[in-house]
């Protein structure tokens, strides 16, 4: 698969899907309260997507196992990514990573964030902060002439300098008309390596960071990844356009600008 360069009109449409995705994420994050469940959030997501005239690119997706059964992923505490929403209620002190995709006007907006339920422990707050910082450091490197490795390296360096583990099995990716396009965007790697960044590339940058080791395992549901040592994990993601005048975050919610 070749890297797909987006036209000005493509980018205009991706801004709409990206902003819709971030609005959805923020609304779900506000609804993630003690006593609520992942299934509650999934039902809300389906309702909001219908109101947008959009659909979830996650629902029914196949990746070597059973089709994904929900519109969003909900990964709590030691769950890293791809958690299938359950009827288990959230509790005060939990951290919940929500990953959403919005398919609108033929293009996908892909974004994720980790939300604290009630009052998180200081170590959980620190993990979330460092992971989010790594995301934005990676975005700063998404400039024409740099390489994917420049993004990967700065993320890895920041995360490991704070003693955390960088997940290897799962990576960021190109995104556009399909959820996963070239190139892959790992959260680890050597500066100056990988695909050269060109104007019109659109990529999902998404650090997945474990409080303990980098090791993860997939649960029997064939979707949910968890930390092998049971430590907490955090996940943040933005869809980013590489433009001649610098990176543009496409998954921006105008309510928070």
N, C-alpha and C positions, 0 to 999 in steps of 0.2 A: 504494500500500500504506500502511495506517495503522499507527501505532505500537501494538504489542500490550502491554497492561498485564497483568502476571502476578498471579494470585491467590496467597493464602498457600499453598495446596496446590501450585500451579505452582512456587513458589519452593522449597518443600520438595523437590520432585522435581529441580529444577535444582541444588540443593545436592548431591544424590547424583551426578548426571551430571558436575557440575563437579569434585567431589573425585575421581571416577574418572578424569577427564581429567588432573588434575594428578598423580595417582599414576602414570598411564601415562607422562606426560612425564618425570617424575623418574627412573623406571626406565629409560627409553630414554636419558636423559642419562647415567646411570651406565654404560650399555652402550656409549656412544659413545667408544671408545678407539682408539688407533692400531692399524691393521690391520683393524679392523671396517669394514663397508661400510653404505651407506644401505639396501641390500637386506636386510642382516642385521637392521637395526633395523625395517624394514617387516615382516619375518617375525615378529620378536618382538612387534611391536604387534598383528598379527593373532592371534597365540596368546593374548596377554593380553586382548584384546577378547572373544575367544570364551569365555575363563574368566570374564569379567565378565557374560556374557550380553548384551553390548552389540555395537554395530557402528560402523564409521567412516562419518560423513556425507561424507567426502572421496571414498571409493571409488566410482567411476562417475559422479562429479559432472561436469556439462557446463557450460562457460562460453564458448561460442563456438568451441570446438575439439574435439579428441577427448576422450572420457570420461577422467577422471583414473584412472590405472591402479593406484594404491596406496592404502594405508590412512592414511599420514602423508605430510607433505612434509619433505624434507631439503635444506637450502640451505647450501652450503659456501662460505666465504670471500666472494667477490664476488657470489654468488647472494643475492638479497634475500629472496624468498619463493617458494612454490609449486614448489620444486625436486623433480623426480621422482627418487626413490632410484635409485642406480646400483650397479654392482659395483665401483666404484673405491674402494680403501681410504682411510681417513682417515690423515693424517700428523701427526706431532708439530708443534704450532704452528698447525694449522688451527683455525678457529672454525666451528661447525656450528649453524645455526638449525633447530630442530625445531618443527613446528606439528602439533598433534593435535586431533582432535575426537572426542567420545564421544557417541553417541546411545543413551540409556538411559531406559527408562520414558517414551518419547515426547519427551524434551527433550535438548538438546545442550549439552555443556560444551566450550568452545573455549579453548585456551591454547597458548602458545608460549614458547620460551626459546632463548637462544644459549649453547652449551656450548663450552668450550675443550678441545682435544685435547692432552693432555700439557701442555707449558709454552708459553702464548701469549706473543707479543711484548707489551711494555708498551703499545704503541699499540692493540693489539687489546683488551687488558684495559680500557683507558680508554674505548674505544668501547662496549664491553659495559656498563660501569658507568654511563656517561652515559645510554645508552638505557634501562636499567632504572630509573634515577632519574626519567627523563621519564615512564615508565609510572606510577610511584607518585604523581608530582605530578599527573598527569591524573586518577588515581583519587580523589585528595583533592578535586577539583573536581566530582565526580559526586554532587552534593547537590541536594535538592529546591529548586527556584527558580532554580538556575543554568541555563545553556544549554549545548548541545553546544559552542558556540564558546568557552566558558570552558575546557573540557577541551582543545580544539584549541590555543588560544592559549598555555596554560601549557606544553604539550608543545613546541610550535614554539619558544617563547622559550628554553627550557632547552637544546634541541638546538643552535639556531643561535648561542647565546651561547658555545658551545664550538667553533664553527667547522665543525660538521657539516651535512650536507644532509638535509632532511626529504623523504621520498618523497611525491610528489603523486598519482601514478596509482593508488595503492592505499590504502585507508582502513579504519578500524574500522567497526563496524556493530552494529545490534541483533541479538540472537540469542535463540532460544527453541525452538519446535518445528521451525523451519527454521534453516539456517545463516546466512542473511542476511535480516534483517528491517530495517525502518525503526527509527531513523534511521541514516544514514551518520554516522560519527564520524571526521572527518579529523584528521590530526596537525598541521594548520596552520589558521590562521583567526583571526578577530577575536573578542575577548571580547564577550559579550552578544548574539551572533548565533546563529541556528540554533534548533532545537527546544528548547522548555522542558523541563527534566527534572522528571518526575513520579514519585510513589511507584509502585513496581511495574514500572518500566522495567528491562530487562536489556540491557546493551550489552557488546560486546567492544572493549576499548581496546587498541590494538596499535601502538606506535611502530615504524616501520621507518626506520632511520637509516643513512646512508652516510657513510663516513669522508671521502669527497670531495664531489663535487657531488650534487645531488638527482636527477640524470638517470638513468633506467633504461631498459632495453629488454627485450623478450620474445624468448626464444630460439625457434628453429624448432619445438620441441616444443609450442609454443602454451601452455605453462604456466610455465616457469621464467623469472622476472625476475632480471636481473643489473644491476649498476651499469655505466653506459656507459663510465666511465673505468677500470674494473677495480679500483676501491678496495674495501675490506672493507665489509660491511654487517652490521648486527645487528637482531634482532627479538625483542621481548618482548610477551606478551599475557596478559590476564586477562579472564574473564567477570565482570562487576560488576553487582550489583543496586542500583538507586537506591531507598533506603528513607527513611521519615520521620525516622529517627534517624541517617542518614548512609549512606555507601556500604558495601556488603558484598561482599567478594571471594568469588565462588562457587567459583572454581577454586583451592581450598586443599587441600593434602595434609596430613592430620592428623599424618603422621610428621614433618613439618617445622614444626609449629606450636610 
